[in-house]
Amino acid sequence: MEESKNIFADTTIAGAVELVGESDYVQLSRLVIEAVWRVDSGHADTYHELFVDDGELIIPPTTDNGKIIVPETILRGRKAIYEWGLSLVNTQTLGTIRHVCGNMRFVADGANAAIGRTILTVFGPGGSTTLPWRVGEDHDRFIRTEHGWRLASRRWVELFARPEPSQNSN
């Protein structure tokens, strides 16, 4: 019987890109999961701790029936990310929300950097339905620091959204 090859041992799958090694994959996956846990569990005021000092969090535009009511916002630096997270905690803007992470893929970008994408299925707020509220991707850039991996930038890219209930419905 022919011995099966460990396809994950070859980090150059899918062209010339180099996937991160197994140890880095586990560490980066834990960082991604920790980030969504903090938002989901009411600890968004600690979200900034997962970023490098000059990290960026890019918040997509807020829309209402396809009309942009708040443009894209780029939060630069831990202080700005902290203030955003604190406002989530204080106002409970998102209410009960849960993120399910999947399809995490991390590509090496030199010895101490990586680029990653994660599919997120988001449940809540506003309703008792079990249908997802949003499905999208986090597009991340990571830097290895003396304290381990940290986010250098994060951008949410929405793929699908459940239609909002009409405000004119009775």
VOVO-875896 format. One record per residue: chain; residue number from 1; residue in one letter; x negated, z, y of N, C-alpha, C in turn. Coordinates in steps of 0.2 Angstrom, whole numbers. Layout:
N
A;NUM;a;X;Z;Y;X;Z;Y;X;Z;Y
...
This chain:
170
A;1;m;-4;0;-6;0;0;0;-4;0;6
A;2;e;-3;-4;11;-7;-5;17;-5;1;22
A;3;e;-11;4;25;-10;10;29;-7;7;36
A;4;s;-2;11;38;1;9;44;-3;11;50
A;5;k;-3;7;55;-7;8;61;-3;12;66
A;6;n;-7;17;69;-3;21;75;-4;17;81
A;7;i;2;14;83;2;9;89;1;13;95
A;8;f;2;20;95;1;24;101;-6;25;102
A;9;a;-10;24;97;-17;26;98;-20;20;103
A;10;d;-17;14;103;-20;9;107;-16;9;114
A;11;t;-20;11;119;-17;13;125;-17;6;129
A;12;t;-18;0;126;-17;-6;130;-11;-10;128
A;13;i;-6;-6;126;0;-10;124;3;-13;130
A;14;a;7;-19;129;11;-22;134;6;-25;139
A;15;g;1;-29;137;-3;-33;142;-9;-29;143
A;16;a;-12;-30;149;-19;-27;151;-18;-20;154
A;17;v;-12;-17;154;-11;-10;157;-14;-5;152
A;18;e;-16;0;155;-19;6;150;-14;12;151
A;19;l;-11;13;146;-6;19;145;-11;25;145
A;20;v;-8;31;148;-12;37;148;-13;39;141
A;21;g;-18;44;140;-19;47;133;-13;52;132
A;22;e;-13;54;125;-8;59;123;-8;65;127
A;23;s;-13;68;128;-13;74;132;-11;74;139
A;24;d;-13;68;142;-10;67;149;-3;65;149
A;25;y;-1;62;144;7;60;143;11;67;143
A;26;v;9;71;139;12;78;138;12;81;145
A;27;q;7;82;148;6;85;154;11;82;160
A;28;l;11;75;160;15;72;165;22;72;163
A;29;s;24;72;157;31;73;155;33;80;157
A;30;r;29;85;156;31;92;158;32;92;165
A;31;l;28;89;169;29;89;177;35;86;179
A;32;v;37;80;176;43;77;177;49;81;175
A;33;i;49;84;170;55;88;167;55;95;172
A;34;e;49;97;174;49;103;178;53;102;185
A;35;a;51;96;187;54;94;194;62;93;194
A;36;v;64;90;188;72;90;188;75;97;187
A;37;w;71;101;183;74;107;181;75;111;188
A;38;r;70;111;192;70;115;198;76;113;202
A;39;v;77;106;203;83;104;207;90;106;203
A;40;d;90;105;197;96;107;193;98;115;193
A;41;s;92;119;193;93;126;192;93;130;198
A;42;g;94;126;204;94;130;210;88;132;213
A;43;h;82;129;211;76;131;213;72;125;217
A;44;a;76;121;220;74;115;224;69;117;230
A;45;d;69;124;232;65;126;237;58;127;234
A;46;t;57;126;228;50;127;225;47;120;223
A;47;y;51;115;224;50;108;222;43;105;225
A;48;h;42;107;231;36;105;235;30;107;231
A;49;e;30;113;227;24;115;223;21;110;218
A;50;l;25;105;217;23;100;212;20;94;215
A;51;f;19;94;221;16;89;225;9;90;227
A;52;v;5;85;229;-1;86;232;1;88;239
A;53;d;-4;91;243;-3;93;250;1;87;254
A;54;d;-2;81;254;1;76;258;5;71;254
A;55;g;9;74;249;13;70;245;19;67;249
A;56;e;23;62;246;29;59;249;34;60;244
A;57;l;40;61;247;46;61;243;51;56;247
A;58;i;53;51;244;57;46;247;64;46;245
A;59;i;68;48;250;75;49;248;79;42;250
A;60;p;83;40;245;86;33;246;91;34;252
A;61;p;94;29;254;99;29;259;106;32;256
A;62;t;110;35;260;116;38;258;121;32;260
A;63;t;125;30;255;130;25;257;137;28;256
A;64;d;142;25;259;149;26;258;153;19;257
A;65;n;155;18;251;158;12;250;154;6;252
A;66;g;147;6;250;143;1;252;140;1;259
A;67;k;142;5;263;140;5;270;135;11;270
A;68;i;129;9;273;123;14;274;125;19;280
A;69;i;126;26;278;128;30;283;122;35;285
A;70;v;117;35;280;111;39;282;105;34;279
A;71;p;100;32;283;95;27;281;90;31;276
A;72;e;86;27;273;81;30;269;77;35;273
A;73;t;75;40;270;71;46;273;64;47;269
A;74;i;59;47;272;52;48;269;50;55;271
A;75;l;50;59;267;47;66;268;40;66;266
A;76;r;36;68;271;28;68;270;26;75;271
A;77;g;22;77;266;19;83;266;23;89;262
A;78;r;20;94;260;24;99;256;29;103;261
A;79;k;27;104;267;32;107;272;38;104;272
A;80;a;38;97;273;44;93;274;48;93;267
A;81;i;45;93;261;48;93;255;51;100;254
A;82;y;47;105;256;50;112;255;56;113;259
A;83;e;56;110;265;62;111;270;68;107;267
A;84;w;67;101;264;72;98;260;75;102;254
A;85;g;71;104;250;73;108;245;76;115;247
A;86;l;74;118;252;77;124;254;84;122;257
A;87;s;85;116;260;92;115;262;97;113;256
A;88;l;94;111;251;98;110;245;101;116;242
A;89;v;96;121;242;98;128;240;103;131;244
A;90;n;101;131;251;106;135;255;113;132;256
A;91;t;113;125;256;120;122;257;123;120;250
A;92;q;119;120;245;122;118;238;125;111;239
A;93;t;122;107;242;124;100;243;126;97;237
A;94;l;122;97;232;123;94;226;128;98;221
A;95;g;129;104;222;133;108;218;130;108;211
A;96;t;134;108;206;131;108;199;129;101;197
A;97;i;123;100;196;120;93;194;115;94;189
A;98;r;115;89;184;110;89;179;107;82;178
A;99;h;101;82;177;97;76;176;95;76;169
A;100;v;96;70;165;93;69;159;88;64;159
A;101;c;81;66;157;76;61;158;75;58;151
A;102;g;73;51;152;71;47;146;66;42;148
A;103;n;64;38;143;60;32;143;54;33;148
A;104;m;51;39;148;45;40;152;39;36;150
A;105;r;36;33;155;30;28;154;25;30;159
A;106;f;19;31;157;14;33;162;8;28;161
A;107;v;6;25;166;0;20;166;-6;23;170
A;108;a;-12;23;167;-18;25;170;-19;21;176
A;109;d;-21;24;182;-23;21;188;-30;24;190
A;110;g;-35;23;186;-41;26;187;-42;32;182
A;111;a;-47;36;183;-48;42;179;-43;48;181
A;112;n;-41;48;187;-38;54;189;-31;52;193
A;113;a;-28;47;191;-22;45;194;-18;41;189
A;114;a;-11;41;190;-7;38;185;-1;36;189
A;115;i;3;31;187;9;28;189;14;29;184
A;116;g;20;31;185;25;32;180;32;30;182
A;117;r;36;29;177;43;28;178;47;32;173
A;118;t;52;35;175;57;39;171;64;37;172
A;119;i;68;35;167;75;34;168;78;41;168
A;120;l;83;41;173;87;48;174;94;46;174
A;121;t;97;50;170;105;49;169;107;56;173
A;122;v;111;55;178;113;61;182;120;62;181
A;123;f;122;69;180;129;71;179;130;76;185
A;124;g;137;75;187;139;79;193;137;76;199
A;125;p;138;78;205;143;83;207;150;80;207
A;126;g;155;84;209;162;81;211;166;79;205
A;127;g;167;83;200;172;81;195;171;84;189
A;128;s;175;83;184;175;86;178;174;80;173
A;129;t;173;74;175;171;69;170;165;70;167
A;130;t;164;67;161;158;67;157;154;61;158
A;131;l;157;56;162;153;50;164;147;52;168
A;132;p;142;48;168;136;49;172;139;48;180
A;133;w;136;52;184;137;50;191;132;45;194
A;134;r;126;45;192;121;40;194;116;39;188
A;135;v;114;33;188;108;31;183;103;28;187
A;136;g;97;30;187;91;27;190;85;28;188
A;137;e;80;26;191;73;27;189;69;31;195
A;138;d;65;36;193;60;39;197;54;35;197
A;139;h;51;32;202;45;29;202;40;33;205
A;140;d;35;35;201;31;41;203;23;39;203
A;141;r;20;42;208;12;41;208;10;48;207
A;142;f;5;49;202;2;56;201;-5;56;202
A;143;i;-8;62;204;-15;63;205;-17;69;201
A;144;r;-22;69;197;-25;75;194;-29;79;199
A;145;t;-27;85;199;-30;90;204;-34;95;200
A;146;e;-37;100;203;-40;106;200;-35;110;197
A;147;h;-28;109;199;-23;113;196;-19;109;191
A;148;g;-21;104;189;-17;99;184;-14;94;188
A;149;w;-10;90;185;-7;84;188;-2;86;193
A;150;r;-1;82;199;4;84;204;6;77;206
A;151;l;12;77;209;15;71;212;12;69;218
A;152;a;10;63;219;8;60;226;13;57;229
A;153;s;18;54;225;24;51;228;29;50;223
A;154;r;35;50;226;41;50;221;47;46;225
A;155;r;49;41;222;55;37;225;60;36;219
A;156;w;66;38;221;72;37;217;75;29;218
A;157;v;76;26;213;78;19;213;85;19;209
A;158;e;91;18;212;97;19;209;98;12;205
A;159;l;100;13;199;102;7;195;110;6;194
A;160;f;113;11;193;120;11;192;123;17;196
A;161;a;129;17;198;133;23;201;140;22;199
A;162;r;143;28;198;150;28;197;154;28;203
A;163;p;159;24;204;162;23;210;165;30;213
A;164;e;164;31;219;167;37;222;174;36;222
A;165;p;178;42;222;185;42;222;187;40;229
A;166;s;192;36;230;194;33;236;197;39;240
A;167;q;195;39;247;198;45;251;205;43;253
A;168;n;208;37;252;214;35;254;219;36;248
A;169;s;217;38;242;221;38;236;225;45;237
A;170;n;231;45;234;236;51;235;236;54;228
